Amino acid sequence: MAIYLTKESKVLVQGMTGGEGMKHTRRMLAAGTDVVGGVNPRKAGRTVDFDDRAVPVFGSVADGMRATGADVTVVFVPPAFAKAAVVEAADAGIGLAVVITEGIPVHDSVAFTAYAEGKGKGTRIVGPNCPGLITPGQSNAGIIPADITKPGRIGLVSKSGTLTYQLMYELRDIGFSTCVGIGGDPVVGTTHIDCLAAFQDDPDTELIVLIGEIGGDAEERAAAYIREHVTKPVVGYIAGFTAPEGKTMGHAGAIVSGSSGTAAAKKEALEAVGVSVGSTPTETAKLVLARLEGR
């Protein structure tokens, strides 16, 4: 089992014919992802050769869905065009839009996440400014390296792309059901809570790893949700213990003001509901092993 993405998922790539789109489409195909088409209205009707597979280019998401039955789109378009790309995907009624693009203005992210959630569109957004998600051995939608772990029984949800990769590697001998990089911008479509709920319902996810970082209150809200709704063990890691107050650190959402949004406050909130929180990624991996072994 998995959440959001399986071997049956049929994937479109908006911006496939650009440099990043081409590179990562090739990597997704190599990982076994069923990439059924790209989207570029200026190159509709063409095909792009990726090693041993020719992938057609469609003029719109709706055209690609009609021709292929696609239910996932991965967005590799420049920030200025990202809002229009996601709105197009939502209008087409696609089930999942994975927005890799970074540098999208916050007001655009607010607009397209609200649009996708409203009016009965039913499009789940992962991102923006995220690495995407991977169900090892089945499908990879985004830029997560596919060769650093294997299928297994851990579910991972993370704000940070690089920490996603590190925990995947540290726990590669156990493996993962699905790894979701939700992105670290102030506004994201899929939250820690969304993934916690999905992993709680996934029979093949035995333990959940939650990676957060300084800024905002997403982790505190996740802790409140865990208290009420999650019965599976959760292990956490919060990046940013050494960040100075009042400074933006890395992701646009990672800003600390006084005691609000600090790593210490988030760690305290998670530990109060029974989450084991590591002080480093390696310690976090050791905590996962201990929880799985019943120690």
C-alpha positions in Angstrom: 0.0 0.0 0.0 1.0 3.7 -0.2 -0.5 7.1 0.0 -1.4 9.4 -2.9 0.9 7.7 -5.5 1.0 4.1 -6.6 2.3 2.0 -9.5 -1.1 2.6 -11.2 -0.7 6.4 -11.2 -0.5 7.9 -14.7 1.7 11.0 -14.7 1.7 14.1 -16.9 4.6 16.6 -16.7 3.7 20.3 -17.2 6.9 21.8 -18.5 8.4 18.5 -19.7 10.1 20.0 -22.7 12.2 22.5 -20.5 15.6 21.7 -19.1 14.5 20.7 -15.6 11.4 18.9 -17.0 13.4 16.9 -19.4 16.0 15.9 -16.8 13.6 14.8 -14.2 11.2 13.2 -16.5 14.0 10.9 -17.6 14.7 10.1 -13.9 11.1 9.5 -13.2 10.8 7.1 -16.1 14.0 5.3 -14.9 12.3 4.8 -11.5 9.4 3.1 -13.1 6.9 6.0 -13.1 4.3 5.7 -15.8 4.8 9.1 -17.4 2.1 9.2 -20.1 2.7 12.7 -21.5 4.0 16.2 -21.2 2.1 19.5 -21.5 3.2 22.4 -23.6 0.7 24.2 -25.8 3.4 25.4 -28.2 4.7 21.8 -28.8 1.4 19.9 -28.8 1.4 16.9 -31.2 5.2 16.2 -30.9 6.8 13.3 -29.0 10.0 13.4 -26.9 12.3 10.4 -26.9 13.6 9.3 -23.5 15.9 6.4 -24.0 13.6 3.6 -25.0 10.3 5.5 -24.6 8.6 8.2 -26.7 6.4 10.4 -24.6 3.7 12.5 -26.4 3.2 16.2 -25.7 -0.3 17.6 -25.3 -1.6 21.1 -25.6 -3.3 21.1 -22.2 -3.8 19.0 -19.1 -7.3 18.2 -20.1 -6.2 16.9 -23.5 -3.6 14.7 -21.8 -6.1 13.3 -19.4 -8.6 12.5 -22.1 -5.9 10.7 -24.2 -4.1 8.8 -21.4 -6.3 8.7 -18.3 -3.6 10.6 -16.4 -4.5 11.3 -12.7 -1.2 13.0 -11.6 0.6 16.1 -12.9 4.1 17.3 -12.0 4.6 21.0 -12.5 8.0 22.2 -13.7 7.1 25.6 -15.0 8.7 29.0 -14.1 7.3 30.8 -11.1 5.5 33.4 -13.2 3.4 30.7 -14.9 2.9 28.3 -12.0 -0.5 29.7 -10.9 -1.9 29.4 -14.4 -0.5 25.8 -14.7 -2.1 24.7 -11.4 -5.4 26.4 -12.2 -5.4 24.6 -15.5 -4.8 21.3 -13.8 -7.5 21.9 -11.3 -10.0 22.9 -14.0 -9.2 19.6 -15.8 -10.1 17.7 -12.6 -6.8 15.9 -12.1 -6.5 14.2 -8.7 -3.0 15.2 -7.7 -0.8 18.2 -8.8 2.8 18.1 -7.6 4.3 21.6 -7.8 8.1 21.5 -7.8 8.6 25.1 -8.8 10.3 27.3 -6.2 10.1 31.1 -5.9 6.3 31.3 -6.5 4.9 34.5 -5.0 2.9 33.7 -1.8 -0.2 35.4 -3.1 -0.1 33.1 -6.2 0.2 30.0 -3.9 -2.7 31.3 -1.8 -4.8 31.7 -4.9 -4.2 28.4 -6.6 -4.4 26.3 -3.4 -7.7 27.9 -2.5 -8.9 27.4 -6.1 -7.9 23.7 -6.2 -9.6 23.0 -2.9 -12.8 25.0 -3.7 -15.6 24.7 -6.2 -15.5 20.9 -6.0 -12.3 20.7 -8.0 -10.9 17.8 -5.9 -7.3 18.4 -6.8 -4.8 17.7 -4.1 -1.7 19.9 -4.3 1.7 18.8 -3.0 4.0 21.8 -2.8 5.0 24.3 -4.0 8.7 24.4 -3.6 8.9 20.8 -2.8 10.8 17.6 -4.0 7.5 15.8 -4.7 6.7 12.3 -3.4 7.9 8.8 -4.0 6.4 5.4 -3.3 9.6 3.3 -3.6 9.4 0.5 -6.2 6.2 1.9 -7.6 6.3 5.5 -8.7 8.2 8.7 -8.3 6.6 12.1 -9.0 9.2 14.9 -8.6 12.9 15.1 -8.0 13.5 12.7 -5.1 16.3 10.3 -5.8 14.8 6.8 -6.4 17.8 4.7 -5.6 18.5 5.6 -2.0 15.9 3.5 -0.3 13.5 0.6 -0.9 9.9 -0.3 -0.2 9.2 -0.7 3.4 7.0 0.1 6.4 7.9 3.7 7.3 5.8 6.7 6.1 7.7 10.0 5.8 6.4 13.6 5.6 8.9 16.4 5.5 9.1 20.2 4.9 12.7 19.8 3.8 13.9 18.2 0.6 17.4 17.4 1.7 16.3 16.0 5.0 13.8 13.8 3.2 16.7 12.3 1.3 18.9 11.9 4.3 16.3 10.1 6.4 15.4 7.9 3.4 19.1 6.9 3.2 19.6 6.5 6.9 16.6 4.1 7.1 17.2 2.4 3.7 17.5 -1.0 5.2 13.9 -0.8 6.5 12.4 1.1 3.6 9.4 3.3 3.1 5.7 3.0 2.1 5.6 6.6 0.8 7.8 9.7 1.3 6.1 13.1 0.8 8.0 16.3 0.6 5.4 18.9 1.3 7.6 22.0 0.9 8.6 24.7 3.3 6.8 27.8 1.9 4.4 29.7 4.1 1.5 28.3 2.1 1.4 24.7 0.9 -1.3 22.5 -0.4 -0.8 19.3 1.5 0.1 19.6 5.2 1.7 17.4 7.8 -1.8 16.7 9.1 -3.0 15.5 5.7 -0.1 13.0 5.5 -0.5 11.9 9.1 -4.2 11.1 8.4 -3.3 9.2 5.3 -0.5 7.2 6.9 -2.7 6.4 9.8 -5.2 4.8 7.4 -2.6 3.0 5.4 -2.4 -0.6 6.6 1.2 -1.1 5.4 2.6 2.0 7.2 3.8 0.9 10.6 5.6 4.0 11.8 5.5 7.7 10.7 8.5 10.0 10.5 7.7 13.8 10.6 10.3 16.3 9.7 9.6 19.9 10.4 11.6 23.1 10.7 11.5 26.5 12.4 8.9 29.0 11.5 5.1 28.9 11.6 3.0 26.6 13.7 2.5 23.6 11.4 4.3 21.2 13.8 2.3 22.4 16.8 -0.9 21.8 14.9 0.4 18.4 13.8 1.1 17.6 17.5 -2.5 18.4 18.4 -3.8 16.2 15.6 -1.5 13.3 16.7 -2.9 13.5 20.2 -6.5 13.1 19.0 -6.2 10.9 15.9 -2.9 9.0 15.4 -2.3 5.7 17.1 0.8 4.6 15.2 4.2 5.6 16.6 5.6 8.9 15.3 9.2 10.0 15.3 10.1 13.6 14.6 13.0 15.9 13.7 13.0 19.7 13.8 15.6 21.5 11.8 16.8 24.9 13.0 17.8 24.7 16.7 20.8 27.0 16.0 18.9 29.6 13.9 19.1 33.1 15.3 15.8 34.9 16.1 14.3 37.2 13.5 16.2 35.7 10.6 14.8 33.9 7.6 16.6 30.6 7.2 16.4 28.8 3.9 12.8 28.2 3.1 10.5 31.2 2.9 8.4 29.9 5.8 11.3 29.5 8.2 11.4 32.7 10.2 11.5 32.8 14.0 10.2 35.7 16.0 10.8 35.5 19.8 9.6 32.2 21.1 7.1 31.7 18.3 8.1 29.1 15.7 11.3 28.0 17.5 12.7 24.4 17.2 12.5 24.1 21.0 8.8 25.0 21.1 8.0 22.5 18.3 10.0 19.8 19.9 8.2 20.4 23.2 4.8 20.2 21.6 5.6 17.0 19.8 7.1 15.3 22.8 4.1 16.2 24.9 2.0 13.9 22.7 4.4 11.0 22.8 6.5 11.8 19.7 10.1 10.9 20.0 12.2 13.8 18.6 15.8 13.4 17.6 18.4 16.2 17.9 20.1 15.2 14.6 18.9 13.2 11.6 21.1 10.3 12.6 19.7 10.3 16.1 16.2 10.4 14.6 17.0 7.3 12.5 18.2 5.5 15.7 14.9 6.5 17.4 13.0 5.0 14.5 14.9 1.7 14.9 14.3 1.7 18.6 10.5 2.2 18.2 10.2 -0.5 15.6 12.1 -2.9 17.8 9.8 -2.0 20.8 12.5 -0.4 22.8 
